[in-house]
Amino acid sequence: MRRPISRRDFLKISGLGLGALALNPFRPNDYDAVLEAFSSPKRLPQFPGSEIIGRVVVPDVDIRNRPTNDPGLNSSLGTVGADTLVEWGREVIGNVVGGLSNQRYVETPQGYIYSSMLQPTRNQPNTPVTELPNGQGFWAEVTVPYVDLAHEGVVASPWMQDLIEYRFPPRLYYGQVVWIDQVRTSSGFPEYRWNEDANGRGYGYGAYGEFFWGDGAAFKILTEADVAPISPDVDPNEKTIKVDLDYQTLSCFEAGREVFFCRIASGLKYLDPSTGLPVDYSTPAGTLFTHWKIVSKNMTAGSDGSGYSTPAVPWCTFISGEGIAIHGTFWHNAFGERRSHGCINVTPEESKWIFRWTTPYVTLMQGEDRRSLPDHGTIVTSEETKFL
């Protein structure tokens, strides 16, 4: 059976864990040493002290002495690897050459970094529990820039296989939401077990038998108050969403009054440089219907030539078919640009607001709600200019 994704495309698109082992302490074929390192318990590292912490999301990102990538100005001071953390000073408008809409750079103590390449995160550690509340599992949200995971069980999922091959440690990132089903203190500190198994409400790959432990301080235990409906007194028929694919924006309306606005990254359409053929991942235009909402979901699609596999995508509001959703995105900050495989990417915080505001409302105990036409939730109008 053919693998559903290519490993390089997975790492390129999902942007998980890249560059974290830049020193590459393992011999090229020392599989056992890599797996042993990835399976050992790990405390949270010391994170930068700024209010907002930028996490570099792709390899080899330029730090510049001015907010521009104009090659005639020779502004690069050097490069930083993915998962490098920097103090986020302020965003400034620069000059980005190359046809991109986003012209913002982030000022750091080291220089300027293009903002699309930095996930804005915060370091908000939690007081972990030492046993499962009421003996039951719980949903938890990552509230630190990242948490290193200790693998347990077999190596079977495409995600874990790729991480081992490329020597990138398994990590969860700020804004991801996972199902926790066990707590242990045997390593000298509380650790939570993330269950990505199909039987663990992790909505993951299926019954691979892989589990991951992380420092409990990284996870905020979610309560029903965290997902309480926003504006529940408003008639659901008066709640509508408008997506502008030309300007890459999303607006929520109550009886015609705009109550929420954000930038998005919708589906990309381009010519494959290797074949010259068009590749169309465009977000569909037209009237779309909210029909499936799920707290967290593994998203996997594509083929050997092009695909992705991303665990724990948070706050998914599906509006078309089985694959087009408004969801939280932690692997880029390129909002305002087309770049997805059809979904509407927003920040984790924005996706959570939309998840709470739209209907049908979903409790943590439910975890998800699926509808079939003619039954549906909030209507989404997606608009795009068509040129003849």
C-alpha positions as CSV (number, residue, x, y, z in Angstrom):
1,M,0.0,0.0,0.0
2,R,1.3,3.4,-0.9
3,R,1.9,5.9,1.8
4,P,-0.6,8.7,1.7
5,I,2.0,11.5,1.9
6,S,5.6,12.1,1.1
7,R,7.8,12.6,4.1
8,R,9.4,15.7,2.8
9,D,6.1,17.3,1.9
10,F,4.8,16.4,5.3
11,L,7.6,18.1,7.1
12,K,7.5,21.1,4.7
13,I,3.8,21.6,5.1
14,S,3.1,20.8,8.7
15,G,6.3,22.5,10.0
16,L,6.5,20.3,13.1
17,G,9.7,20.1,15.1
18,L,12.0,21.3,12.3
19,G,15.6,22.1,13.1
20,A,15.3,21.2,16.7
21,L,18.3,18.8,16.5
22,A,20.5,21.0,14.4
23,L,23.6,19.6,16.0
24,N,22.5,16.2,14.8
25,P,24.2,14.2,17.6
26,F,23.2,10.8,16.2
27,R,25.0,8.7,13.7
28,P,23.2,8.5,10.3
29,N,21.8,5.0,10.9
30,D,21.6,5.0,14.7
31,Y,17.9,4.5,14.8
32,D,17.8,3.0,18.3
33,A,19.7,6.0,19.7
34,V,17.3,8.5,18.1
35,L,14.3,6.5,19.4
36,E,15.7,6.3,22.9
37,A,16.3,10.1,22.9
38,F,12.7,10.7,21.7
39,S,11.3,8.4,24.4
40,S,13.0,10.0,27.4
41,P,11.0,12.3,29.7
42,K,11.7,16.0,29.3
43,R,11.0,19.1,31.4
44,L,10.0,22.4,29.9
45,P,13.0,24.4,28.8
46,Q,13.7,28.0,29.9
47,F,11.8,30.2,27.5
48,P,12.5,33.9,26.6
49,G,11.1,36.4,29.0
50,S,9.2,38.6,26.5
51,E,5.4,38.9,26.6
52,I,5.1,37.5,23.1
53,I,7.7,34.9,22.0
54,G,8.2,34.3,18.3
55,R,8.8,30.7,17.2
56,V,10.5,30.3,13.8
57,V,8.3,27.8,11.9
58,V,10.6,26.9,8.9
59,P,14.3,26.2,8.5
60,D,16.9,28.8,7.5
61,V,15.0,32.1,8.1
62,D,16.9,35.3,7.6
63,I,17.5,37.8,10.4
64,R,17.9,41.2,8.7
65,N,19.3,44.6,9.7
66,R,16.3,46.3,8.1
67,P,12.7,45.1,7.4
68,T,13.2,44.2,3.8
69,N,14.3,41.2,1.7
70,D,15.3,43.4,-1.2
71,P,18.4,41.5,-2.6
72,G,20.0,44.8,-3.7
73,L,20.3,46.0,0.0
74,N,22.2,43.0,1.4
75,S,20.2,43.1,4.6
76,S,20.7,39.6,5.9
77,L,22.7,39.2,9.1
78,G,22.5,35.4,9.1
79,T,19.9,32.7,9.4
80,V,18.1,30.9,12.3
81,G,16.7,27.4,12.3
82,A,13.1,26.3,12.8
83,D,11.8,26.2,16.4
84,T,14.3,29.0,17.4
85,L,12.6,31.2,19.9
86,V,13.0,35.0,19.8
87,E,11.8,38.0,21.8
88,W,8.9,39.6,19.9
89,G,9.4,43.4,20.1
90,R,7.0,45.0,17.7
91,E,5.7,44.5,14.1
92,V,6.7,47.1,11.5
93,I,5.7,47.6,7.9
94,G,8.6,46.8,5.6
95,N,9.3,46.1,2.0
96,V,8.8,42.5,1.0
97,V,9.9,41.7,-2.6
98,G,8.4,38.7,-4.3
99,G,4.7,39.3,-4.8
100,L,3.5,38.6,-1.2
101,S,0.8,40.7,0.4
102,N,2.2,40.5,3.9
103,Q,4.7,43.4,4.4
104,R,5.2,43.0,8.1
105,Y,8.4,42.3,9.9
106,V,8.9,41.5,13.6
107,E,11.6,43.5,15.4
108,T,13.7,41.3,17.7
109,P,16.9,42.1,19.7
110,Q,18.9,40.3,17.0
111,G,17.3,42.0,14.0
112,Y,14.2,41.8,11.8
113,I,12.4,38.6,10.9
114,Y,9.6,38.3,8.3
115,S,6.4,37.9,10.4
116,S,4.9,35.1,8.2
117,M,7.8,32.9,9.5
118,L,7.2,33.5,13.2
119,Q,4.3,32.0,15.2
120,P,3.4,34.4,18.0
121,T,3.3,32.5,21.3
122,R,3.2,33.1,25.0
123,N,4.8,31.3,28.0
124,Q,1.9,30.6,30.4
125,P,2.9,27.5,32.4
126,N,0.2,25.8,34.5
127,T,0.1,24.0,37.8
128,P,-0.2,20.4,36.8
129,V,-2.4,17.8,38.5
130,T,-0.9,14.6,39.8
131,E,-3.9,12.4,39.0
132,L,-6.8,12.4,36.6
133,P,-9.7,14.6,37.8
134,N,-12.5,12.3,38.7
135,G,-10.5,9.4,37.2
136,Q,-11.4,10.6,33.7
137,G,-9.5,12.0,30.8
138,F,-9.6,15.7,29.8
139,W,-9.0,18.1,26.9
140,A,-5.9,20.3,27.3
141,E,-4.5,23.2,25.5
142,V,-0.8,23.9,25.0
143,T,0.0,27.3,26.6
144,V,3.8,27.5,26.2
145,P,5.8,27.9,22.9
146,Y,6.4,24.1,22.7
147,V,6.6,21.0,24.8
148,D,8.9,18.1,24.0
149,L,7.2,14.7,24.1
150,A,8.4,11.3,25.3
151,H,7.2,8.6,22.9
152,E,5.7,5.4,24.2
153,G,4.7,2.2,22.3
154,V,5.2,1.2,18.7
155,V,6.5,3.5,15.9
156,A,3.8,3.3,13.2
157,S,2.3,6.6,12.3
158,P,3.7,8.7,9.4
159,W,4.3,11.5,11.8
160,M,6.6,9.6,14.1
161,Q,8.3,7.8,11.3
162,D,9.2,11.1,9.6
163,L,10.4,12.7,12.9
164,I,12.8,9.8,13.5
165,E,14.1,9.7,10.0
166,Y,14.8,13.5,10.0
167,R,15.8,13.5,13.7
168,F,13.3,16.0,14.8
169,P,11.9,15.4,18.2
170,P,8.1,15.0,18.7
171,R,6.7,18.2,20.0
172,L,3.4,20.0,20.6
173,Y,3.1,23.7,19.9
174,Y,1.3,26.7,21.4
175,G,-2.4,26.5,20.7
176,Q,-2.7,22.8,20.0
177,V,-5.4,20.9,21.8
178,V,-5.1,17.3,22.8
179,W,-6.9,14.6,24.7
180,I,-5.1,13.5,27.9
181,D,-6.0,10.1,29.3
182,Q,-3.3,9.4,31.9
183,V,-1.1,11.2,34.4
184,R,2.2,9.9,35.9
185,T,4.8,11.2,38.3
186,S,7.3,8.4,38.0
187,S,9.9,10.7,36.3
188,G,9.9,13.1,39.2
189,F,7.4,15.6,37.8
190,P,3.8,15.3,36.6
191,E,3.5,14.2,33.0
192,Y,0.3,14.0,30.9
193,R,-0.2,11.3,28.3
194,W,-1.5,12.5,25.0
195,N,-3.6,9.8,23.4
196,E,-3.7,10.1,19.6
197,D,-5.3,6.6,19.3
198,A,-8.7,6.4,17.8
199,N,-10.1,5.0,21.0
200,G,-8.8,7.9,23.1
201,R,-10.9,10.7,21.7
202,G,-7.7,12.0,20.1
203,Y,-9.3,11.8,16.7
204,G,-5.9,10.8,15.3
205,Y,-4.4,8.3,13.0
206,G,-6.2,5.3,14.3
207,A,-5.2,2.4,16.5
208,Y,-1.4,2.6,15.9
209,G,-0.6,2.1,19.6
210,E,1.5,5.3,19.8
211,F,1.3,7.5,22.9
212,F,3.2,10.6,24.0
213,W,4.0,12.1,27.4
214,G,4.6,15.7,28.1
215,D,5.4,18.0,31.1
216,G,2.0,18.7,32.6
217,A,3.0,22.4,33.2
218,A,2.7,22.9,29.4
219,F,-1.1,22.1,29.4
220,K,-4.1,24.1,30.5
221,I,-6.9,21.7,31.5
222,L,-9.9,23.0,29.6
223,T,-13.3,23.3,31.3
224,E,-16.8,23.8,29.8
225,A,-16.4,27.5,30.6
226,D,-13.6,27.7,28.0
227,V,-15.9,26.6,25.3
228,A,-19.1,28.3,26.5
229,P,-21.1,29.6,23.6
230,I,-20.5,33.2,22.6
231,S,-23.7,35.3,22.1
232,P,-26.0,32.3,22.7
233,D,-29.0,34.7,23.1
234,V,-28.7,35.7,19.4
235,D,-31.0,33.8,17.1
236,P,-28.7,31.3,15.3
237,N,-30.3,32.3,12.0
238,E,-29.0,35.8,12.6
239,K,-25.4,34.6,12.8
240,T,-23.6,34.6,9.5
241,I,-19.9,34.5,8.3
242,K,-18.5,36.2,5.3
243,V,-15.2,35.1,3.8
244,D,-13.5,37.4,1.3
245,L,-11.1,35.3,-0.7
246,D,-9.8,38.3,-2.6
247,Y,-8.7,40.2,0.5
248,Q,-8.2,37.1,2.7
249,T,-10.5,38.2,5.5
250,L,-13.3,36.7,7.6
251,S,-16.1,38.5,9.3
252,C,-18.8,37.3,11.7
253,F,-22.1,39.1,11.7
254,E,-25.1,39.2,14.1
255,A,-28.2,40.5,12.4
256,G,-26.0,42.3,9.8
257,R,-23.7,43.8,12.5
258,E,-20.0,42.8,12.3
259,V,-18.8,41.5,15.6
260,F,-15.6,39.7,14.7
261,F,-12.9,40.2,12.0
262,C,-9.6,38.4,11.2
263,R,-7.2,37.7,8.4
264,I,-7.1,34.2,6.9
265,A,-5.0,32.0,4.7
266,S,-7.2,30.2,2.3
267,G,-6.5,27.6,-0.4
268,L,-3.7,28.1,-2.8
269,K,-3.8,27.7,-6.6
270,Y,-0.5,27.6,-8.5
271,L,1.5,26.0,-11.4
272,D,3.6,23.0,-10.4
273,P,7.2,24.1,-11.4
274,S,8.2,20.6,-12.2
275,T,5.3,19.8,-14.5
276,G,3.9,23.2,-15.5
277,L,0.4,21.9,-14.7
278,P,-2.1,23.8,-12.5
279,V,-2.6,22.6,-8.9
280,D,-5.8,23.8,-7.5
281,Y,-6.4,23.8,-3.7
282,S,-8.7,26.8,-3.8
283,T,-11.2,27.3,-1.0
284,P,-14.7,26.9,-2.6
285,A,-16.7,30.0,-3.2
286,G,-20.4,30.2,-2.6
287,T,-22.8,29.4,0.2
288,L,-21.3,26.9,2.6
289,F,-22.8,25.3,5.7
290,T,-21.3,24.5,9.1
291,H,-22.0,20.8,9.5
292,W,-19.2,19.3,11.6
293,K,-17.4,20.8,14.6
294,I,-14.7,19.0,16.4
295,V,-12.4,20.2,19.3
296,S,-9.2,18.8,17.8
297,K,-8.4,16.6,14.8
298,N,-5.5,15.0,13.0
299,M,-5.6,16.3,9.5
300,T,-4.1,14.0,6.8
301,A,-4.6,14.2,3.1
302,G,-2.8,14.1,-0.2
303,S,-0.6,11.6,-2.1
304,D,3.0,10.6,-2.3
305,G,3.7,13.6,-4.5
306,S,2.0,16.2,-2.3
307,G,0.3,15.9,1.0
308,Y,0.3,16.7,4.7
309,S,-0.2,15.0,8.1
310,T,-0.7,17.3,11.0
311,P,-1.8,16.0,14.4
312,A,-4.0,18.0,16.9
313,V,-5.3,20.7,14.7
314,P,-7.5,22.8,17.1
315,W,-11.0,24.1,16.9
316,C,-12.2,22.8,13.6
317,T,-15.4,24.1,12.1
318,F,-16.1,22.2,8.8
319,I,-18.0,24.1,6.2
320,S,-17.7,22.0,3.0
321,G,-17.4,18.3,2.5
322,E,-15.1,16.2,4.8
323,G,-12.0,18.4,4.4
324,I,-12.7,22.1,4.2
325,A,-12.7,23.7,7.7
326,I,-12.0,26.9,9.5
327,H,-9.3,25.8,12.0
328,G,-6.5,27.0,14.2
329,T,-3.0,27.1,12.5
330,F,0.3,27.0,14.4
331,W,2.7,26.1,11.5
332,H,2.7,29.5,9.9
333,N,1.8,33.1,10.5
334,A,1.1,34.0,6.8
335,F,-2.4,35.2,7.3
336,G,-3.4,37.4,4.4
337,E,-1.8,35.0,1.9
338,R,-3.3,32.1,0.1
339,R,-1.4,29.0,1.2
340,S,-3.6,26.2,2.5
341,H,-4.8,22.9,0.9
342,G,-8.4,24.4,0.8
343,C,-9.1,25.1,4.5
344,I,-9.4,28.5,6.0
345,N,-6.4,29.0,8.3
346,V,-6.7,31.4,11.3
347,T,-4.8,31.7,14.5
348,P,-5.6,29.2,17.3
349,E,-7.2,32.0,19.4
350,E,-9.4,33.1,16.5
351,S,-10.4,29.6,15.6
352,K,-11.5,29.1,19.2
353,W,-13.6,32.2,19.1
354,I,-15.3,31.1,15.9
355,F,-15.8,27.6,17.3
356,R,-17.6,29.0,20.3
357,W,-19.7,31.5,18.4
358,T,-20.9,29.3,15.5
359,T,-23.7,26.7,15.7
360,P,-24.1,24.0,16.5
361,Y,-22.6,24.6,19.9
362,V,-20.2,21.8,21.1
363,T,-19.4,20.9,24.7
364,L,-16.1,19.4,25.8
365,M,-18.0,16.3,26.9
366,Q,-19.4,16.0,23.3
367,G,-16.0,16.7,21.6
368,E,-17.8,17.0,18.3
369,D,-21.1,17.5,16.6
370,R,-21.9,16.3,13.0
371,R,-25.0,17.2,11.0
372,S,-26.4,16.2,7.6
373,L,-28.3,18.4,5.2
374,P,-30.8,19.8,5.4
375,D,-29.8,20.2,9.0
376,H,-26.9,22.5,9.4
377,G,-25.4,25.2,11.6
378,T,-24.0,28.7,10.8
379,I,-24.1,29.7,7.1
380,V,-20.8,30.8,5.6
381,T,-20.7,33.0,2.4
382,S,-17.4,32.7,0.6
383,E,-16.8,35.3,-2.1
384,E,-14.2,35.6,-4.8
385,T,-13.9,37.8,-7.9
386,K,-14.0,35.8,-11.1
387,F,-12.4,37.3,-14.2
388,L,-13.7,36.2,-17.6
